[in-house]
Amino acid sequence: MSPWQKATAALRDKGLVLLFADNSLSTALCYLACLESRHTIMLADPALNERAVSRALSAFQPELVVRPPRTLRLPDGYLPADEAIWRRSRIDTSPVHDEPALLLMTSGSTGAPRVVCLSRDNLFSNADSIVRALGITETDRAITSLPLHYCYGLSVLNSHLARGASVVLTHQSPSSRGFLRQLAETGATALAGVPLTYQALWPILSRQWPSTLRTLTQSGGVLNNVSAYARLAVERNSRFFVMYGQTEATARMAVLDTAAHPEAIGSVGRAVPGGKFELLDSDEIVYRGPNVMLGYADRRADLTAGDRMDGVLRTGDLGSLRDGNLFLRGRVKRIAKVAGKRISLDEVESAFRALDTTAVVESEGVVMVFCMAEVDAARELGREICADLGISPAYLRIRQVDNLPYSAAGKIDYQALK
């Protein structure tokens, strides 16, 4: 029995385990132990700041906190079980419903804990859909090019293990020489990435393609050179898949095999097996499938409920369907996907307006802040906002301007800023 199995077995009733999830074997084993024991596990970014951790502990009151960063102080109400585990000292929490299996944090712009609640059925059905969509076999070997606390990264682990394939666990950055060396040495066959991943890898992969690499998947936003990657993959007897997903749908909702359907490049393809897309009159995309979350959870009491969604998800994305392929064209609200996280541009803008008139847009995966405030004050506020959002300051750029463009209706012309 592993240490993680022993720790979860010590919980008398179904409990909640908060795991700070890096790309290590310990993380994978603890995650799997919780699924096996049917305790609910919440995955958190090890880089969460102390304020965000405090909010999560207060809101969800987990019985166990596993692998907390060493920089964090032991919070009130917890005792150290050993150097890797904190145990809640009081047993006064509300019970957890049978259905919640996994809690994944979304990137709320205010930094408040907003959590997606997923069931075992959600996880297993989406893993099976991905296996079928990508044609994963037991001979495949993925490498962890994305964080395991991110739904896309976790879906790579889930889908490959579900098929009996293997996974290489690494902390190396995908754009580093060490990562590509490890990919080649371990014989990895599958690589997953967001647009920034593939932008960084293009100069390398276009010159030197690892001989074992045969499947590449991309999600998390728009990749400008999809066609170039599609051609390169075909030349290397490999496949390049564009995917579309949300944490609220466990991970993946659509997939496009660019080799099989080059005419559909520019779309995100068709719904994964078991899923279906519909469009409202407003052109908002609605997804139906067994991988739709149970619901959101903002606090421990929300975990006492089961399914509140009935397999239907209003995605908040706008799009169109052509020959069964889904084309995305923006958000119902101004929410951008940056560094794999969904960020409300309006909330960021509101924060900067405390300094002076500001307009915020997203451009090529970066939050652009056009601010009339003094630049040093704006940069200081920007660092605080990035810390709350859990993104690197490199994803937020500030430009000091004298004036902002306005439309004839007197509204900020955001398109003119892109």
LUMTI-352607 format. One record per residue (C-alpha): residue in three letters; x, y, z. Coordinates in Angstrom, 3 decimals. Example, Ala and Ser with C-alpha at 12.3 -4.5 7.8 and 13.67 -1.06 7.14 Angstrom:
// LUMTI-352607
type_px_py_pz
ALA_12.300_-4.500_7.800
SER_13.670_-1.060_7.140
//
This chain:
// LUMTI-352607
type_px_py_pz
MET_0.000_0.000_0.000
SER_1.425_3.403_-1.015
PRO_1.736_6.261_1.526
TRP_-1.128_8.024_-0.262
GLN_-3.383_4.971_-0.016
LYS_-2.618_4.766_3.707
ALA_-3.359_8.464_4.210
THR_-6.712_8.337_2.426
ALA_-7.648_5.035_4.083
ALA_-7.325_6.764_7.474
LEU_-10.319_8.993_6.665
ARG_-13.401_7.470_8.292
ASP_-15.976_8.817_5.844
LYS_-15.745_10.217_2.337
GLY_-13.532_13.271_2.643
LEU_-11.892_16.022_0.631
VAL_-8.172_15.966_-0.155
LEU_-6.423_19.113_-1.406
LEU_-3.381_18.131_-3.466
PHE_-0.804_20.641_-4.673
ALA_-0.221_18.966_-8.006
ASP_3.094_19.197_-9.797
ASN_4.125_16.819_-12.585
SER_5.640_14.240_-10.243
LEU_5.035_10.561_-9.629
SER_3.826_11.435_-6.112
THR_1.104_13.665_-7.570
ALA_-0.047_10.975_-9.993
LEU_-0.111_8.289_-7.281
CYS_-2.019_10.456_-4.794
TYR_-4.553_11.423_-7.470
LEU_-5.105_7.784_-8.428
ALA_-5.296_6.701_-4.766
CYS_-8.098_9.199_-4.138
LEU_-10.026_7.996_-7.180
GLU_-9.588_4.402_-6.028
SER_-10.711_5.151_-2.454
ARG_-13.583_7.328_-3.753
HIS_-12.530_10.353_-1.736
THR_-12.914_13.709_-3.493
ILE_-9.658_15.313_-4.590
MET_-9.043_18.974_-5.374
LEU_-5.992_19.725_-7.519
ALA_-4.223_23.033_-6.911
ASP_-1.339_24.839_-8.547
PRO_1.751_24.613_-6.277
ALA_2.476_28.232_-7.239
LEU_-0.723_29.557_-5.621
ASN_0.079_32.472_-3.355
GLU_-0.618_32.279_0.371
ARG_-3.708_34.466_0.124
ALA_-5.308_32.207_-2.504
VAL_-4.458_29.086_-0.492
SER_-5.981_30.621_2.627
ARG_-9.200_31.373_0.732
ALA_-9.399_27.813_-0.608
LEU_-8.824_26.266_2.832
SER_-11.431_28.520_4.406
ALA_-14.004_27.846_1.690
PHE_-13.583_24.075_1.311
GLN_-12.091_22.864_4.628
PRO_-10.331_19.763_3.224
GLU_-9.633_16.914_5.642
LEU_-6.150_16.438_4.166
VAL_-3.737_18.861_2.491
VAL_-1.095_16.948_0.550
ARG_2.317_18.187_-0.561
PRO_1.811_21.837_0.488
PRO_4.598_24.156_-0.715
ARG_7.282_24.558_1.929
THR_6.895_28.323_1.792
LEU_3.368_28.062_3.230
ARG_2.830_28.377_6.960
LEU_0.756_25.754_8.759
PRO_-2.756_27.280_8.872
ASP_-5.033_27.359_11.900
GLY_-7.129_24.225_12.238
TYR_-4.498_21.885_10.757
LEU_-1.817_19.643_12.244
PRO_1.218_18.203_10.436
ALA_0.746_14.460_9.881
ASP_4.206_14.339_8.301
GLU_6.300_16.651_6.141
ALA_4.035_16.095_3.128
ILE_0.566_16.088_4.732
TRP_-1.514_18.435_6.876
ARG_-4.530_16.921_8.621
ARG_-7.566_18.929_9.700
SER_-7.745_18.940_13.503
ARG_-11.522_19.452_13.781
ILE_-14.159_17.127_12.345
ASP_-16.963_19.635_11.946
THR_-17.328_19.796_8.180
SER_-20.400_19.074_6.071
PRO_-20.445_15.663_4.347
VAL_-19.442_15.240_0.709
HIS_-21.982_13.784_-1.730
ASP_-21.180_10.437_-3.368
GLU_-20.817_11.915_-6.878
PRO_-18.026_14.547_-6.613
ALA_-14.707_12.881_-7.453
LEU_-12.500_15.734_-8.675
LEU_-12.459_19.485_-8.087
LEU_-10.518_21.684_-10.492
MET_-9.955_25.367_-9.875
THR_-10.890_27.777_-12.605
SER_-9.100_31.062_-13.076
GLY_-11.570_33.538_-11.639
SER_-10.325_37.058_-12.281
THR_-10.885_38.118_-8.694
GLY_-8.843_35.211_-7.384
ALA_-11.857_33.897_-5.429
PRO_-12.085_30.096_-5.327
ARG_-14.324_29.050_-8.221
VAL_-14.276_25.329_-8.630
VAL_-15.604_22.879_-11.201
CYS_-17.010_19.698_-9.679
LEU_-16.538_16.504_-11.720
SER_-17.716_12.937_-11.194
ARG_-16.013_9.626_-11.889
ASP_-18.422_9.182_-14.816
ASN_-17.285_12.560_-16.196
LEU_-13.632_11.515_-15.982
PHE_-14.009_8.023_-17.413
SER_-16.390_9.014_-20.210
ASN_-14.165_11.863_-21.385
ALA_-11.048_9.689_-21.198
ASP_-12.803_7.089_-23.363
SER_-13.951_9.763_-25.843
ILE_-10.394_11.072_-26.183
VAL_-9.010_7.552_-26.658
ARG_-11.478_6.952_-29.482
ALA_-11.020_10.378_-31.086
LEU_-7.212_10.177_-31.144
GLY_-6.915_6.439_-31.687
ILE_-4.723_5.980_-28.599
THR_-3.337_2.444_-28.219
GLU_-1.397_0.650_-25.498
THR_1.815_1.305_-27.454
ASP_1.453_5.076_-27.072
ARG_3.525_7.053_-24.595
ALA_2.626_10.648_-23.706
ILE_4.860_13.163_-21.971
THR_3.614_15.717_-19.426
SER_4.116_18.924_-21.371
LEU_1.285_20.617_-19.421
PRO_0.549_20.892_-15.663
LEU_-1.492_18.081_-14.133
HIS_-3.638_20.604_-12.226
TYR_-4.784_21.948_-15.628
CYS_-7.705_20.002_-17.144
TYR_-5.975_19.575_-20.514
GLY_-2.797_18.243_-18.910
LEU_-4.759_15.914_-16.632
SER_-6.785_14.610_-19.586
VAL_-3.556_13.403_-21.206
LEU_-2.794_11.315_-18.109
ASN_-6.374_10.028_-17.806
SER_-6.803_9.038_-21.447
HIS_-3.480_7.238_-21.758
LEU_-3.830_5.321_-18.499
ALA_-7.413_4.399_-19.408
ARG_-6.135_2.726_-22.584
GLY_-3.214_0.978_-20.867
ALA_-0.666_3.301_-22.474
SER_2.194_4.953_-20.572
VAL_3.054_8.494_-19.507
VAL_6.444_10.141_-19.008
LEU_6.357_12.528_-16.037
THR_8.638_15.535_-16.299
HIS_9.019_19.017_-14.832
GLN_10.974_20.226_-17.861
SER_9.620_23.160_-19.859
PRO_8.449_22.011_-23.325
SER_10.643_24.634_-24.980
SER_13.807_23.512_-23.174
ARG_16.523_21.317_-24.645
GLY_16.144_18.998_-21.667
PHE_12.483_18.365_-22.474
LEU_13.117_17.426_-26.100
ARG_16.073_15.280_-25.050
GLN_13.859_13.455_-22.535
LEU_11.111_13.056_-25.132
ALA_13.578_11.387_-27.494
GLU_15.290_9.242_-24.845
THR_12.013_7.892_-23.435
GLY_10.471_7.212_-26.833
ALA_7.460_9.447_-26.227
THR_4.923_9.259_-29.036
ALA_2.437_11.975_-28.002
LEU_2.810_15.680_-27.271
ALA_0.101_18.084_-26.073
GLY_0.432_21.848_-26.032
VAL_-1.200_25.259_-26.010
PRO_-0.434_27.879_-28.683
LEU_2.596_29.271_-26.828
THR_4.032_25.746_-26.620
TYR_3.870_25.236_-30.357
GLN_5.048_28.743_-31.169
ALA_8.172_28.102_-29.082
LEU_8.723_24.625_-30.559
TRP_8.266_25.537_-34.230
PRO_11.909_26.565_-34.917
ILE_13.061_23.280_-33.368
LEU_10.490_20.805_-34.692
SER_10.615_22.253_-38.198
ARG_14.330_21.353_-38.288
GLN_14.553_18.253_-36.099
TRP_11.531_16.026_-35.499
PRO_11.867_13.333_-32.780
SER_11.704_9.976_-34.533
THR_9.141_8.460_-32.130
LEU_6.733_11.430_-32.107
ARG_3.552_10.587_-34.014
THR_0.661_12.443_-32.330
LEU_0.417_16.148_-31.479
THR_-2.641_17.798_-29.938
GLN_-3.275_21.523_-29.497
SER_-5.885_23.358_-27.460
GLY_-6.132_26.371_-25.156
GLY_-6.668_29.053_-27.800
VAL_-5.975_29.905_-31.424
LEU_-2.718_28.719_-33.008
ASN_-1.882_30.907_-35.986
ASN_0.226_28.357_-37.876
VAL_-2.050_25.303_-37.667
SER_-1.749_24.726_-41.420
ALA_2.047_24.718_-41.238
TYR_2.007_22.226_-38.366
ALA_-0.524_20.067_-40.214
ARG_1.739_19.899_-43.284
LEU_4.842_19.248_-41.191
ALA_3.148_16.428_-39.289
VAL_2.084_14.723_-42.528
GLU_5.639_15.000_-43.864
ARG_6.861_13.260_-40.679
ASN_4.208_10.505_-40.867
SER_2.501_11.981_-37.813
ARG_-0.859_13.569_-37.011
PHE_-1.721_17.027_-35.711
PHE_-5.047_17.397_-33.880
VAL_-6.755_20.664_-32.960
MET_-8.967_20.288_-29.889
TYR_-11.517_22.391_-28.039
GLY_-12.510_22.004_-24.436
GLN_-13.388_23.555_-21.114
THR_-12.848_22.501_-17.528
GLU_-16.652_22.452_-17.211
ALA_-16.691_19.610_-19.769
THR_-13.944_17.695_-17.904
ALA_-11.477_18.543_-20.664
ARG_-12.249_17.899_-24.338
MET_-15.403_18.619_-26.348
ALA_-14.213_18.646_-29.972
VAL_-11.361_17.359_-32.098
LEU_-10.109_17.966_-35.641
ASP_-7.737_15.544_-37.344
THR_-6.030_18.003_-39.688
ALA_-4.645_15.227_-41.912
ALA_-8.007_13.542_-42.436
HIS_-9.916_16.821_-42.845
PRO_-7.582_19.537_-44.162
GLU_-10.586_21.365_-45.606
ALA_-11.829_21.992_-42.040
ILE_-8.647_23.679_-40.784
GLY_-9.738_26.859_-39.043
SER_-12.390_24.950_-37.122
VAL_-12.036_22.877_-33.952
GLY_-13.634_19.903_-35.669
ARG_-16.539_17.772_-34.519
ALA_-17.792_16.804_-31.081
VAL_-15.904_13.972_-29.397
PRO_-17.674_10.579_-29.372
GLY_-20.696_10.779_-27.082
GLY_-20.964_14.572_-27.356
LYS_-23.119_16.935_-29.382
PHE_-23.110_20.656_-30.216
GLU_-26.116_22.917_-30.634
LEU_-26.392_26.654_-31.258
LEU_-28.794_29.013_-29.540
ASP_-30.427_31.830_-31.506
SER_-27.647_34.073_-30.168
ASP_-25.064_31.685_-31.711
GLU_-23.875_30.676_-28.251
ILE_-22.527_27.128_-28.335
VAL_-24.285_24.544_-26.178
TYR_-22.587_21.209_-25.545
ARG_-24.342_18.019_-24.452
GLY_-22.474_14.978_-23.212
PRO_-21.660_12.679_-20.291
ASN_-18.522_14.712_-19.544
VAL_-20.430_17.871_-18.508
MET_-19.623_18.795_-14.905
LEU_-21.894_18.255_-11.915
GLY_-21.839_22.016_-11.310
TYR_-19.747_24.751_-9.706
ALA_-18.662_24.765_-6.088
ASP_-17.778_27.942_-4.236
ARG_-17.637_26.434_-0.749
ARG_-17.762_23.141_1.141
ALA_-21.562_23.152_1.413
ASP_-21.827_22.990_-2.396
LEU_-20.262_19.508_-2.286
THR_-23.338_18.066_-0.577
ALA_-25.219_18.130_-3.904
GLY_-25.005_15.811_-6.896
ASP_-25.553_16.624_-10.574
ARG_-27.122_20.031_-11.272
MET_-26.339_20.271_-15.006
ASP_-28.064_17.210_-16.531
GLY_-25.322_16.895_-19.129
VAL_-25.948_20.317_-20.716
LEU_-23.347_23.105_-20.820
ARG_-23.764_26.624_-22.139
THR_-20.158_27.279_-23.085
GLY_-20.229_31.071_-23.257
ASP_-18.510_30.804_-26.656
LEU_-19.960_32.029_-29.935
GLY_-19.631_29.968_-33.079
SER_-21.121_28.367_-36.149
LEU_-21.494_24.828_-37.475
ARG_-20.519_24.070_-41.060
ASP_-20.691_20.513_-42.366
GLY_-20.641_19.345_-38.762
ASN_-17.449_21.239_-37.903
LEU_-17.458_23.874_-35.184
PHE_-15.960_27.292_-35.901
LEU_-15.329_29.559_-32.907
ARG_-15.611_33.305_-33.161
GLY_-15.383_34.734_-29.661
ARG_-16.924_34.908_-26.217
VAL_-20.414_35.916_-25.189
LYS_-18.713_37.947_-22.502
ARG_-15.248_39.406_-22.682
ILE_-13.443_36.428_-21.234
ALA_-10.102_35.537_-22.789
LYS_-8.047_32.370_-22.563
VAL_-4.532_33.320_-21.481
ALA_-1.876_30.786_-20.444
GLY_-4.613_28.158_-20.393
LYS_-6.737_30.186_-17.962
ARG_-9.956_32.069_-18.542
ILE_-9.635_35.712_-17.578
SER_-12.321_38.388_-17.538
LEU_-10.946_41.369_-19.421
ASP_-13.663_43.559_-17.936
GLU_-12.616_42.715_-14.373
VAL_-8.955_43.414_-15.136
GLU_-9.985_46.683_-16.741
SER_-12.063_47.612_-13.715
ALA_-9.068_47.070_-11.427
PHE_-6.825_49.330_-13.530
ARG_-9.477_52.021_-13.729
ALA_-8.808_52.682_-10.047
LEU_-5.665_54.390_-11.365
ASP_-7.003_56.087_-14.505
THR_-8.915_55.479_-17.739
THR_-7.965_52.073_-19.101
ALA_-8.851_49.681_-21.902
VAL_-7.949_45.997_-21.800
VAL_-7.902_43.568_-24.718
GLU_-6.431_40.154_-25.441
SER_-3.995_39.836_-28.321
GLU_-2.173_36.643_-29.334
GLY_-2.605_35.075_-25.911
VAL_-1.502_38.144_-23.928
VAL_-3.555_40.635_-21.882
MET_-2.834_44.107_-23.262
VAL_-3.511_47.024_-20.912
PHE_-3.750_50.488_-22.481
CYS_-3.597_52.809_-19.505
MET_-3.458_56.566_-19.055
ALA_-2.058_56.195_-15.532
GLU_1.535_56.681_-14.409
VAL_3.372_53.635_-15.728
ASP_5.169_52.585_-12.509
ALA_1.903_52.475_-10.559
ALA_0.266_50.522_-13.373
ARG_3.083_47.970_-13.419
GLU_2.899_47.493_-9.658
LEU_-0.856_46.889_-9.863
GLY_-0.268_44.578_-12.821
ARG_2.060_42.382_-10.758
GLU_-0.576_42.089_-8.015
ILE_-3.287_41.173_-10.523
CYS_-1.063_38.532_-12.146
ALA_-0.385_36.984_-8.735
ASP_-4.126_36.739_-8.042
LEU_-4.814_35.306_-11.497
GLY_-1.998_32.782_-11.200
ILE_-0.302_33.834_-14.443
SER_3.199_35.050_-15.171
PRO_3.615_38.852_-15.539
ALA_4.884_38.045_-19.042
TYR_1.238_37.493_-20.039
LEU_0.223_41.048_-19.095
ARG_1.692_43.993_-20.997
ILE_1.096_47.627_-20.131
ARG_1.218_50.478_-22.614
GLN_0.899_54.042_-21.436
VAL_-1.261_56.109_-23.795
ASP_-2.467_59.698_-23.917
ASN_-5.854_58.867_-25.443
LEU_-8.067_55.872_-26.170
PRO_-10.060_55.283_-29.375
TYR_-13.828_55.601_-29.114
SER_-16.673_54.614_-31.413
ALA_-19.348_56.969_-32.661
ALA_-21.549_55.714_-29.827
GLY_-18.994_56.930_-27.305
LYS_-17.770_53.460_-26.350
ILE_-14.157_52.321_-26.302
ASP_-13.272_50.854_-29.694
TYR_-11.572_47.647_-28.585
GLN_-11.047_46.397_-32.131
ALA_-8.891_49.428_-32.889
LEU_-6.549_48.401_-30.068
LYS_-5.915_44.889_-31.399
//
